[in-house]
């Protein structure tokens, strides 16, 4: 897909990986609809993108809330025209062990609230935004692309039952939608990042970051633009659909 003047929605687009994706797609001429929870963060992101010569608009949304998502996508169509692509990037973590025991006695368990909160954003949010994106693309009568951001944790990671399950489900949606939506000219793809240098990792202790980096065959954390390039590839390659790009420096061998 040629991105010039195409409207692309990016959830979690005000910062981190989402903002890097916005910059990369914006450089290729896309008009960006940034969706995020924080109006202030969105305003800063839009201002910076416009300073770089990129067309961008801000839309406050809670991706876990159906009404909020429907309203946001309707607003995008009204203000910018129907979308041609969607990057489902918004996500959260709330890590905990399934159960923690000592001496045969359970001390702590992952709460249903902790489980559900992560599933609501990381999986249901992808479903809701993907559904609205597909609806809008089909009704507009043009081709489209939906990219879902998963994680290396989709293969399972201790302390992340909720996050791992959600991220595995995200790629299952990509495969399912790829089969269902091809007839309408819609392609899908997943990008699964490994450890990436973001605001979140910047708060970690230097010794922890060093241990993480040393576990990666390339001996460094990924950069947000590494992930953005993977997303851009999916948009660019018209024969790529329903598949996954694992961008993790070789960590998951």
Phi, psi and omega in degrees: 000129172281128189270351183305121177068008175278140177272122181239124177269136180229115178277149187062032189274000185275348185199173173056222182300320182299319180291323177296320175298318179300316179298314182296313180288327177295323177300333181268008173100002181291148170265125193254130171256104181271126179244131181199170180280329188262117178295322181295315179296322178297316180299318179296317181295315180297318179299316180294318179295319178295327176297329179273004178085019182256134176283126182208146176227153184255140178220116179281131183207150167250106188294343180274357183248119186300313181298318179298318181293313180301315180298317181298316181290326174296319179295322178300312181299321181291319186272329188235346187099167183296145182285158172246349181201160180216133174248111180272093186250336186302135179194159178224165171234152172205081192283145175191150173289149176304309172217148175236125185229159175212128179061032179080007180244134179286126179261327184202149177226152173296129181281156175298325179298316179296317177300308189291323182301316181288319178296322182300315182280309192280337181242306178298322178299320177294317177302311183296313181290323177296320179296315179294321179297312180299318179301313184292319179296314181297315181293334177282341177076026176233171180289163180203168180221134173240121179246127179252135179265116178259220182192157172302335181290352179299338178279356182108132181209128183305134180085004184226045178307315183292311183294315181297316179297318180296316183288330172293318178296326179301315180289327176299323176296318179302313181294315181298313180294326178300322178287321185283324193260352181303325181297340180259007180080023180251125175260159178227161176196157176239141167243128180246098179287155167268222178279124185236142179285102179230182177301327181294313180288335180295339180274354182281155178297143180305322181292325177293317179297322179295319178295319179296312181299322182291340179279347180273129180308324178279358173062033174200160172286155174286160174259150179307324181291338174299320178288319179300321178297324178293319177297315181299324178299318180297318177296321187284326187269106186286358176249012178261123176200146174062024181235173186237142171250118177264108183250086190222016179068018180087009185296317179266088186273000000 
